[in-house]
Amino acid sequence: MTGLLLDTELDDEQRRYAEMVRISGESLLSLINDILDFSKIEANKLDLETLNFDLSSLLDDFAAMMAVRAHGKGLELLCAADLNVPTSPQALAEMLEKWLPQEEDTEKPGTPA
Protein backbone atom coordinates (compact mmCIF):
# COMPACT_ATOMS: atom_id res chain seq x y z
CA MET A 1 0.00 0.00 0.00
CA THR A 2 2.87 2.36 0.74
CA GLY A 3 4.16 1.77 -2.78
CA LEU A 4 0.82 2.97 -4.15
CA LEU A 5 1.01 6.06 -1.97
CA LEU A 6 4.54 6.79 -3.16
CA ASP A 7 3.33 6.59 -6.77
CA THR A 8 1.01 9.57 -6.18
CA GLU A 9 1.86 13.27 -6.18
CA LEU A 10 3.29 14.15 -2.77
CA ASP A 11 5.16 17.17 -1.51
CA ASP A 12 8.69 16.62 -0.18
CA GLU A 13 7.63 16.29 3.45
CA GLN A 14 4.82 13.83 2.61
CA ARG A 15 7.19 11.77 0.43
CA ARG A 16 9.80 11.67 3.22
CA TYR A 17 7.19 10.44 5.72
CA ALA A 18 5.81 7.88 3.27
CA GLU A 19 9.35 6.57 2.65
CA MET A 20 9.84 6.24 6.41
CA VAL A 21 6.58 4.28 6.64
CA ARG A 22 7.81 2.00 3.84
CA ILE A 23 11.19 1.47 5.49
CA SER A 24 9.60 0.91 8.92
CA GLY A 25 7.22 -1.65 7.43
CA GLU A 26 10.09 -3.48 5.78
CA SER A 27 12.01 -3.45 9.06
CA LEU A 28 9.02 -4.83 10.94
CA LEU A 29 8.61 -7.59 8.36
CA SER A 30 12.32 -8.40 8.71
CA LEU A 31 11.96 -8.57 12.50
CA ILE A 32 9.00 -10.94 12.21
CA ASN A 33 10.98 -13.11 9.78
CA ASP A 34 13.91 -13.16 12.20
CA ILE A 35 11.61 -14.33 15.00
CA LEU A 36 10.24 -17.05 12.75
CA ASP A 37 13.79 -18.07 11.82
CA PHE A 38 14.68 -18.29 15.51
CA SER A 39 11.74 -20.67 15.98
CA LYS A 40 13.02 -22.75 13.06
CA ILE A 41 16.50 -22.86 14.62
CA GLU A 42 15.05 -24.18 17.87
CA ALA A 43 13.15 -26.83 15.92
CA ASN A 44 16.27 -27.72 13.84
CA LYS A 45 14.38 -26.87 10.63
CA LEU A 46 16.24 -23.77 9.40
CA ASP A 47 17.39 -23.69 5.76
CA LEU A 48 20.10 -21.12 4.98
CA GLU A 49 19.86 -18.87 1.95
CA THR A 50 22.24 -16.48 0.22
CA LEU A 51 21.10 -12.86 0.00
CA ASN A 52 22.48 -9.85 -1.78
CA PHE A 53 23.78 -7.29 0.68
CA ASP A 54 24.27 -3.58 0.10
CA LEU A 55 25.83 -1.87 3.13
CA SER A 56 25.24 1.63 1.76
CA SER A 57 21.52 1.00 1.24
CA LEU A 58 21.24 -0.57 4.69
CA LEU A 59 22.87 2.48 6.30
CA ASP A 60 20.72 4.87 4.24
CA ASP A 61 17.53 3.09 5.32
CA PHE A 62 18.66 3.02 8.94
CA ALA A 63 19.53 6.72 8.90
CA ALA A 64 16.18 7.61 7.29
CA MET A 65 14.29 5.78 10.05
CA MET A 66 16.31 7.32 12.87
CA ALA A 67 16.41 10.83 11.38
CA VAL A 68 12.87 11.61 12.55
CA ARG A 69 13.81 10.93 16.17
CA ALA A 70 16.99 12.94 15.84
CA HIS A 71 15.16 15.83 14.15
CA GLY A 72 12.60 15.85 16.96
CA LYS A 73 15.47 16.44 19.39
CA GLY A 74 16.99 19.19 17.27
CA LEU A 75 19.77 16.93 15.98
CA GLU A 76 20.98 15.96 12.53
CA LEU A 77 21.84 12.30 12.00
CA LEU A 78 24.56 11.36 9.55
CA CYS A 79 25.33 7.70 8.91
CA ALA A 80 27.98 6.47 6.49
CA ALA A 81 30.59 3.75 6.20
CA ASP A 82 34.24 4.52 5.59
CA LEU A 83 35.23 3.77 1.99
CA ASN A 84 37.63 1.09 3.30
CA VAL A 85 34.81 -0.90 4.91
CA PRO A 86 34.09 -3.99 2.81
CA THR A 87 30.61 -4.18 1.30
CA SER A 88 30.33 -7.94 0.76
CA PRO A 89 28.95 -9.93 3.72
CA GLN A 90 31.91 -12.32 3.76
CA ALA A 91 34.56 -9.59 3.63
CA LEU A 92 32.69 -7.56 6.26
CA ALA A 93 32.49 -10.59 8.56
CA GLU A 94 36.23 -11.24 8.10
CA MET A 95 37.02 -7.61 8.96
CA LEU A 96 34.85 -7.75 12.08
CA GLU A 97 36.46 -11.02 13.19
CA LYS A 98 39.88 -9.38 12.96
CA TRP A 99 38.74 -6.13 14.58
CA LEU A 100 36.58 -7.24 17.49
CA PRO A 101 39.26 -9.09 19.51
CA GLN A 102 41.45 -5.97 19.24
CA GLU A 103 38.67 -3.65 20.44
CA GLU A 104 39.36 -4.21 24.12
CA ASP A 105 43.01 -3.21 23.57
CA THR A 106 42.25 0.21 22.03
CA GLU A 107 42.18 3.44 23.97
CA LYS A 108 39.38 4.99 21.90
CA PRO A 109 36.24 2.77 21.72
CA GLY A 110 35.01 2.13 18.19
CA THR A 111 38.42 2.57 16.58
CA PRO A 112 40.37 -0.47 15.34
CA ALA A 113 43.94 -0.80 16.63
N, CA, C and O of each residue as an XYZ file, in Angstrom:
452
protein
N       0.825     -1.193      0.000
C       0.000      0.000      0.000
C       0.866      1.252      0.000
O       0.518      2.255     -0.623
N       1.995      1.190      0.701
C       2.871      2.360      0.740
C       3.423      2.653     -0.648
O       3.606      3.811     -1.024
N       3.685      1.592     -1.406
C       4.156      1.774     -2.777
C       3.149      2.531     -3.617
O       3.525      3.378     -4.427
N       1.868      2.233     -3.430
C       0.825      2.966     -4.152
C       0.819      4.437     -3.745
O       0.682      5.322     -4.589
N       0.968      4.688     -2.458
C       1.012      6.060     -1.966
C       2.196      6.808     -2.564
O       2.072      7.965     -2.965
N       3.335      6.146     -2.621
C       4.535      6.792     -3.158
C       4.436      7.057     -4.657
O       5.174      7.885     -5.192
N       3.527      6.357     -5.338
C       3.329      6.590     -6.770
C       2.434      7.791     -7.049
O       2.245      8.163     -8.207
N       1.879      8.402     -6.002
C       1.012      9.573     -6.185
C       1.828     10.851     -6.043
O       3.002     10.818     -5.675
N       1.188     11.975     -6.340
C       1.856     13.268     -6.182
C       1.883     13.636     -4.704
O       0.839     13.776     -4.068
N       3.092     13.790     -4.166
C       3.287     14.149     -2.767
C       4.282     15.300     -2.704
O       5.172     15.407     -3.548
N       4.125     16.162     -1.696
C       5.163     17.172     -1.514
C       6.358     16.498     -0.846
O       6.277     15.331     -0.463
N       7.454     17.217     -0.706
C       8.691     16.622     -0.181
C       8.514     16.036      1.210
O       8.994     14.938      1.491
N       7.827     16.766      2.081
C       7.631     16.287      3.448
C       6.772     15.025      3.469
O       7.087     14.077      4.188
N       5.685     15.002      2.684
C       4.823     13.825      2.614
C       5.588     12.627      2.063
O       5.441     11.512      2.564
N       6.409     12.853      1.025
C       7.186     11.766      0.434
C       8.181     11.214      1.450
O       8.359     10.000      1.548
N       8.832     12.102      2.207
C       9.797     11.666      3.219
C       9.098     10.798      4.267
O       9.614      9.748      4.648
N       7.926     11.236      4.733
C       7.189     10.444      5.724
C       6.719      9.108      5.138
O       6.779      8.080      5.812
N       6.256      9.121      3.898
C       5.812      7.875      3.269
C       6.984      6.906      3.096
O       6.818      5.698      3.264
N       8.160      7.426      2.761
C       9.353      6.574      2.651
C       9.696      5.970      4.002
O      10.076      4.802      4.086
N       9.561      6.770      5.070
C       9.843      6.242      6.410
C       8.842      5.154      6.787
O       9.208      4.175      7.438
N       7.585      5.315      6.386
C       6.580      4.282      6.639
C       6.957      3.010      5.889
O       6.855      1.912      6.437
N       7.394      3.154      4.632
C       7.810      2.000      3.838
C       8.986      1.289      4.491
O       8.974      0.067      4.638
N       9.997      2.049      4.883
C      11.193      1.472      5.490
C      10.846      0.821      6.828
O      11.335     -0.266      7.137
N      10.003      1.483      7.619
C       9.604      0.911      8.918
C       8.840     -0.385      8.725
O       9.044     -1.345      9.469
N       7.961     -0.422      7.731
C       7.218     -1.646      7.434
C       8.137     -2.776      7.023
O       7.955     -3.918      7.447
N       9.134     -2.460      6.190
C      10.090     -3.485      5.779
C      10.903     -3.976      6.972
O      11.202     -5.165      7.079
N      11.259     -3.058      7.865
C      12.013     -3.448      9.064
C      11.186     -4.344      9.966
O      11.693     -5.325     10.511
N       9.908     -4.005     10.125
C       9.023     -4.829     10.945
C       8.871     -6.216     10.338
O       8.898     -7.213     11.059
N       8.712     -6.291      9.027
C       8.613     -7.587      8.362
C       9.898     -8.393      8.566
O       9.848     -9.602      8.794
N      11.042     -7.723      8.482
C      12.317     -8.400      8.707
C      12.414     -8.928     10.135
O      12.903    -10.035     10.360
N      11.951     -8.140     11.093
C      11.964     -8.574     12.497
C      11.081     -9.801     12.691
O      11.474    -10.751     13.368
N       9.901     -9.785     12.103
C       8.996    -10.936     12.206
C       9.647    -12.171     11.581
O       9.568    -13.267     12.135
N      10.292    -11.988     10.423
C      10.975    -13.112      9.781
C      12.117    -13.633     10.642
O      12.346    -14.840     10.705
N      12.836    -12.725     11.306
C      13.913    -13.162     12.200
C      13.367    -13.988     13.356
O      13.966    -14.990     13.745
N      12.239    -13.571     13.902
C      11.610    -14.329     14.998
C      11.192    -15.709     14.511
O      11.384    -16.706     15.208
N      10.623    -15.760     13.319
C      10.237    -17.054     12.754
C      11.466    -17.932     12.501
O      11.430    -19.142     12.728
N      12.552    -17.315     12.028
C      13.793    -18.071     11.821
C      14.319    -18.620     13.138
O      14.797    -19.753     13.192
N      14.234    -17.825     14.203
C      14.679    -18.294     15.508
C      13.884    -19.532     15.932
O      14.436    -20.481     16.489
N      12.574    -19.500     15.657
C      11.740    -20.668     15.976
C      12.179    -21.884     15.169
O      12.189    -23.005     15.677
N      12.545    -21.655     13.899
C      13.022    -22.754     13.064
C      14.349    -23.308     13.582
O      14.584    -24.516     13.546
N      15.217    -22.410     14.066
C      16.502    -22.860     14.622
C      16.257    -23.780     15.806
O      16.863    -24.846     15.916
N      15.359    -23.355     16.692
C      15.052    -24.178     17.868
C      14.480    -25.534     17.474
O      14.695    -26.528     18.169
N      13.755    -25.575     16.364
C      13.150    -26.835     15.916
C      14.075    -27.605     14.968
O      13.685    -28.638     14.424
N      15.305    -27.102     14.769
C      16.267    -27.715     13.842
C      15.705    -27.843     12.427
O      15.929    -28.854     11.762
N      14.980    -26.832     11.967
C      14.384    -26.868     10.631
C      14.733    -25.629      9.813
O      13.982    -25.258      8.911
N      15.855    -24.985     10.110
C      16.237    -23.774      9.400
C      17.038    -24.118      8.153
O      18.007    -24.873      8.225
N      16.638    -23.568      7.008
C      17.390    -23.692      5.762
C      18.058    -22.349      5.500
O      17.394    -21.313      5.536
N      19.371    -22.355      5.236
C      20.104    -21.118      4.977
C      19.952    -20.709      3.527
O      19.838    -21.550      2.636
N      19.954    -19.390      3.301
C      19.862    -18.869      1.947
C      20.896    -17.770      1.774
O      21.320    -17.146      2.747
N      21.299    -17.537      0.535
C      22.242    -16.479      0.218
C      21.466    -15.259     -0.242
O      20.599    -15.353     -1.111
N      21.784    -14.109      0.347
C      21.097    -12.863      0.001
C      22.100    -11.835     -0.483
O      23.249    -11.813     -0.041
N      21.654    -10.980     -1.403
C      22.478     -9.847     -1.785
C      22.496     -8.861     -0.631
O      21.508     -8.725      0.091
N      23.607     -8.180     -0.457
C      23.782     -7.293      0.682
C      24.394     -5.999      0.190
O      25.440     -6.015     -0.458
N      23.759     -4.882      0.489
C      24.274     -3.580      0.102
C      24.381     -2.725      1.361
O      23.381     -2.194      1.845
N      25.594     -2.594      1.888
C      25.828     -1.869      3.134
C      25.367     -0.422      3.037
O      24.769      0.099      3.978
N      25.636      0.229      1.919
C      25.240      1.635      1.762
C      23.730      1.801      1.846
O      23.245      2.717      2.509
N      22.984      0.930      1.185
C      21.516      0.999      1.244
C      21.011      0.725      2.647
O      20.083      1.380      3.121
N      21.629     -0.251      3.314
C      21.244     -0.567      4.686
C      21.444      0.641      5.594
O      20.567      0.972      6.391
N      22.595      1.301      5.476
C      22.865      2.478      6.298
C      21.940      3.637      5.950
O      21.497      4.365      6.838
N      21.642      3.814      4.652
C      20.715      4.869      4.238
C      19.330      4.642      4.828
O      18.707      5.574      5.337
N      18.849      3.411      4.760
C      17.529      3.091      5.317
C      17.505      3.292      6.823
O      16.543      3.830      7.369
N      18.574      2.855      7.495
C      18.662      3.022      8.940
C      18.648      4.511      9.305
O      17.917      4.931     10.203
N      19.450      5.291      8.610
C      19.527      6.723      8.898
C      18.190      7.403      8.647
O      17.792      8.283      9.410
N      17.490      7.005      7.587
C      16.180      7.612      7.292
C      15.187      7.336      8.413
O      14.409      8.215      8.784
N      15.207      6.113      8.960
C      14.288      5.775     10.050
C      14.621      6.556     11.320
O      13.723      7.037     12.011
N      15.891      6.677     11.619
C      16.307      7.316     12.865
C      16.329      8.836     12.770
O      16.355      9.515     13.797
N      16.319      9.381     11.558
C      16.415     10.830     11.375
C      15.231     11.565     11.998
O      15.391     12.677     12.500
N      14.050     10.959     11.972
C      12.869     11.608     12.548
C      13.067     11.818     14.046
O      12.787     12.898     14.566
N      13.545     10.799     14.732
C      13.807     10.927     16.173
C      14.850     12.006     16.438
O      14.691     12.845     17.324
N      15.912     11.964     15.654
C      16.990     12.942     15.843
C      16.476     14.351     15.575
O      16.770     15.277     16.331
N      15.713     14.511     14.505
C      15.165     15.827     14.148
C      14.258     16.348     15.255
O      14.265     17.543     15.549
N      13.484     15.469     15.867
C      12.604     15.853     16.963
C      13.362     16.366     18.177
O      12.810     17.091     19.004
N      14.628     15.985     18.277
C      15.467     16.438     19.389
C      16.402     17.569     18.959
O      17.312     17.955     19.693
N      16.158     18.091     17.752
C      16.986     19.190     17.266
C      18.355     18.742     16.786
O      19.289     19.543     16.748
N      18.486     17.473     16.418
C      19.766     16.927     15.979
C      19.705     16.541     14.506
O      18.630     16.315     13.950
N      20.872     16.471     13.892
C      20.976     15.963     12.533
C      21.737     14.647     12.587
O      22.812     14.581     13.182
N      21.202     13.613     11.982
C      21.836     12.297     12.003
C      22.530     12.053     10.671
O      21.914     12.158      9.610
N      23.796     11.732     10.732
C      24.564     11.358      9.551
C      25.072      9.947      9.771
O      25.588      9.632     10.844
N      24.932      9.101      8.771
C      25.327      7.702      8.906
C      25.988      7.264      7.605
O      25.354      7.263      6.550
N      27.261      6.892      7.682
C      27.984      6.466      6.487
C      29.101      5.512      6.898
O      29.596      5.554      8.024
N      29.478      4.667      5.970
C      30.592      3.750      6.201
C      31.835      4.319      5.537
O      31.755      4.917      4.463
N      32.965      4.134      6.167
C      34.239      4.523      5.589
C      34.409      3.774      4.264
O      33.958      2.637      4.133
N      35.046      4.397      3.302
C      35.230      3.766      1.991
C      36.050      2.482      2.071
O      35.986      1.653      1.163
N      36.820      2.305      3.145
C      37.635      1.092      3.297
C      36.861     -0.072      3.901
O      37.376     -1.188      3.968
N      35.623      0.175      4.344
C      34.812     -0.903      4.911
C      34.313     -1.784      3.776
O      33.719     -1.286      2.820
N      34.549     -3.087      3.872
C      34.088     -3.994      2.809
C      32.561     -3.984      2.701
O      31.861     -3.798      3.697
N      32.062     -4.184      1.498
C      30.611     -4.176      1.299
C      30.036     -5.569      1.106
O      28.818     -5.734      1.166
N      30.870     -6.578      0.878
C      30.334     -7.938      0.764
C      30.183     -8.523      2.164
O      30.997     -8.233      3.041
N      29.149     -9.347      2.389
C      28.947     -9.927      3.719
C      30.158    -10.707      4.218
O      30.527    -10.599      5.387
N      30.777    -11.491      3.339
C      31.905    -12.318      3.764
C      33.105    -11.451      4.149
O      33.733    -11.684      5.182
N      33.421    -10.461      3.327
C      34.560     -9.588      3.625
C      34.293     -8.756      4.883
O      35.205     -8.510      5.672
N      33.045     -8.325      5.068
C      32.688     -7.560      6.261
C      32.832     -8.428      7.519
O      33.349     -7.976      8.541
N      32.370     -9.671      7.429
C      32.495    -10.592      8.564
C      33.962    -10.844      8.897
O      34.331    -10.879     10.071
N      34.804    -11.020      7.875
C      36.228    -11.242      8.105
C      36.863    -10.028      8.786
O      37.683    -10.181      9.692
N      36.483     -8.822      8.350
C      37.019     -7.613      8.958
C      36.604     -7.524     10.424
O      37.421     -7.196     11.285
N      35.338     -7.815     10.705
C      34.854     -7.751     12.083
C      35.533     -8.789     12.964
O      35.839     -8.513     14.124
N      35.773     -9.982     12.423
C      36.459    -11.021     13.194
C      37.862    -10.583     13.577
O      38.335    -10.890     14.671
N      38.533     -9.862     12.674
C      39.883     -9.376     12.964
C      39.838     -8.194     13.928
O      40.725     -8.042     14.768
N      38.824     -7.370     13.813
C      38.739     -6.129     14.576
C      38.226     -6.308     15.992
O      38.757     -5.700     16.921
N      37.209     -7.126     16.174
C      36.580     -7.241     17.488
C      37.512     -7.701     18.603
O      37.458     -7.122     19.688
N      38.366     -8.708     18.403
C      39.258     -9.089     19.506
C      40.209     -7.961     19.900
O      40.649     -7.900     21.048
N      40.533     -7.067     18.960
C      41.445     -5.969     19.237
C      40.738     -4.815     19.944
O      41.404     -3.964     20.534
N      39.443     -4.766     19.901
C      38.669     -3.649     20.439
C      38.984     -3.381     21.898
O      39.100     -2.225     22.303
N      39.124     -4.427     22.689
C      39.363     -4.213     24.124
C      40.761     -3.674     24.389
O      41.036     -3.214     25.497
N      41.668     -3.720     23.385
C      43.010     -3.212     23.570
C      43.163     -1.757     23.123
O      44.230     -1.174     23.316
N      42.131     -1.157     22.532
C      42.253      0.209     22.033
C      41.906      1.206     23.110
O      41.139      0.907     24.025
N      42.473      2.394     22.999
C      42.181      3.443     23.971
C      40.895      4.174     23.623
O      40.195      4.656     24.514
N      40.579      4.262     22.346
C      39.384      4.986     21.902
C      38.363      3.975     21.404
O      38.571      3.377     20.348
N      37.253      3.759     22.137
C      36.244      2.771     21.718
C      35.740      3.061     20.297
O      35.543      4.213     19.911
N      35.541      1.986     19.540
C      35.006      2.128     18.190
C      36.062      2.334     17.136
O      35.732      2.473     15.958
N      37.329      2.360     17.522
C      38.419      2.567     16.578
C      39.312      1.337     16.558
O      39.840      0.950     17.601
N      39.498      0.704     15.385
C      40.369     -0.467     15.344
C      41.801     -0.101     15.666
O      42.237      1.019     15.399
N      42.543     -1.050     16.245
C      43.935     -0.796     16.631
C      44.818     -0.750     15.390
O      46.027     -0.548     15.500
